[in-house]
Amino acid sequence: MRGASRAALAAAKERLSATLVGGAATAATTIGDDLFGVTGLLDAEPGLRRALSDPSRDAAERAGLAQSLLSGRISDGALDQVSALSSARWSDSGDLADATEQLGVLAIAEAADIAGQLDELEDQLFRFGRVVGANPDLRSALSNRLVAEQGRRGIVTELLTGKVVDSALRLITQATVRPRGRSLDASLEFYANLVAELRERLVAEVHVAVPLTDSQRGRLAAALVAAYGHDVHLNVVLDPQVLGGMSVRIGDELINGSVASRLAELRRDLAA
């Protein structure tokens, strides 16, 4: 997002957080589900999306339009968020739908946090993304647009009910049923990064040859916190190609301390 949209989204996130703090997980879940529903509506109705983000219309008029269209169809909490989003200034009409989706993810994540399940949510989004990435048949089944929405929803429900927390099931289902032009892998990664943002935590993808002990995980997390100045959530991947040591990726930065990396460097030096 650019300029005005970035500022509007930041303000919307602060407003959502203030609304949900101290509340119940069920209320946050309802707001998240409703915001996902509004995202689908905005994607399907470009004329409505433009009307709610048209800078030539008064902000109060845009908020009033949202109220008149959605009152009684979504919860009051979600309606307040959509009305405020509609009164904000957006650089592009598509940014309004993108912001609505992001608030939906954050509301579901807040519900997980209230329930004490935020760590499980982060881990389960990451791990399911790995499963999808490693299983072409599953990825094809969940991404096939020839399969009706209800069919894809049913596959996710059958696979994951009772195996993941409710918030993870909701976000994985949303990513599957309403990809919004992204691949399933990309949607899951996008959602996981938003969940991490809830506590301003960085996500580190750690590739190791053998599992880390609790002590090793603790020392690694502490070292990364000291280096980056933020809490860091570790997503640990067993990767036989590492051979020994580990590689750590945070965003676009790769910290590579694996034996394979050092061997590759040695081969390059010998060839020089």
Long-range contacts (C-beta under 8 A, 24 or more apart in sequence): 1-91, 1-95, 1-98, 1-99, 2-91, 2-92, 3-91, 4-89, 4-90, 4-91, 5-89, 5-90, 5-91, 5-92, 5-95, 5-99, 8-85, 8-88, 8-89, 8-90, 8-95, 8-99, 9-95, 9-99, 9-102, 11-88, 12-81, 12-84, 12-85, 12-88, 12-99, 12-103, 13-102, 13-103, 13-106, 15-81, 15-84, 16-81, 16-103, 16-106, 16-107, 16-110, 17-106, 17-110, 19-77, 19-80, 19-81, 20-107, 20-110, 20-114, 23-114, 24-114, 25-111, 25-112, 25-114, 25-115, 26-111, 27-75, 27-77, 28-107, 28-108, 28-110, 28-111, 28-114, 29-107, 29-108, 29-111, 29-166, 29-167, 29-170, 30-75, 30-77, 30-78, 31-75, 31-77, 31-78, 31-81, 31-104, 31-107, 32-104, 32-105, 32-106, 32-107, 32-108, 32-110, 32-111, 32-170, 33-104, 33-108, 33-170, 34-74, 34-75, 34-77, 34-78, 34-79, 34-104, 35-78, 35-81, 35-82, 35-100, 35-101, 35-103, 35-104, 35-107, 36-101, 36-104, 36-174, 36-178, 37-74, 38-70, 38-74, 38-78, 38-82, 38-100, 39-97, 39-100, 39-101, 39-104, 39-178, 39-180, 40-178, 42-96, 42-97, 42-100, 43-97, 43-178, 43-180, 46-93, 49-93, 49-94, 49-96, 49-97, 50-93, 52-85, 52-86, 52-93, 52-96, 53-86, 53-90, 53-92, 53-93, 53-95, 53-96, 54-93, 55-89, 55-90, 59-86, 59-87, 59-88, 59-89, 60-87, 62-86, 62-87, 63-87, 101-180, 102-194, 104-174, 105-171, 105-174, 105-191, 105-194, 105-195, 106-194, 106-197, 106-198, 108-167, 108-170, 108-171, 109-167, 109-194, 109-195, 109-198, 110-198, 111-166, 111-167, 112-165, 112-167, 112-168, 112-195, 113-198, 113-199, 115-165, 115-167, 117-165, 117-167, 118-195, 118-198, 118-199, 119-233, 120-164, 120-165, 120-168, 121-165, 121-167, 121-168, 121-171, 121-195, 122-192, 122-195, 122-196, 122-203, 122-233, 122-235, 123-235, 124-164, 124-165, 124-168, 124-172, 125-168, 125-171, 125-172, 125-188, 125-191, 125-192, 125-195, 126-188, 126-192, 126-203, 126-235, 128-160, 128-164, 128-168, 128-172, 128-188, 129-185, 129-188, 129-189, 129-192, 130-237, 132-184, 132-185, 132-188, 133-185, 139-184, 139-185, 142-176, 142-184, 143-176, 143-179, 143-183, 143-184, 149-177, 152-176, 152-177, 153-177, 171-195, 196-233, 199-231, 200-230, 200-231, 201-230, 201-231, 201-232, 201-233, 202-228, 202-230, 202-231, 202-232, 202-233, 202-250, 202-251, 203-232, 203-233, 203-235, 203-250, 204-232, 204-233, 204-234, 204-235, 204-248, 204-249, 204-250, 205-235, 205-237, 205-248, 205-249, 205-250, 206-234, 206-235, 206-236, 206-237, 206-246, 206-247, 206-248, 207-237, 207-239, 207-241, 207-242, 207-246, 207-247, 207-248, 207-249, 207-258, 208-236, 208-237, 208-238, 208-239, 208-242, 208-245, 208-246, 209-238, 209-239, 209-240, 209-242, 209-243, 209-244, 209-245, 209-246, 209-258, 210-238, 211-236, 211-238, 212-236, 220-246, 220-248, 224-248, 224-250
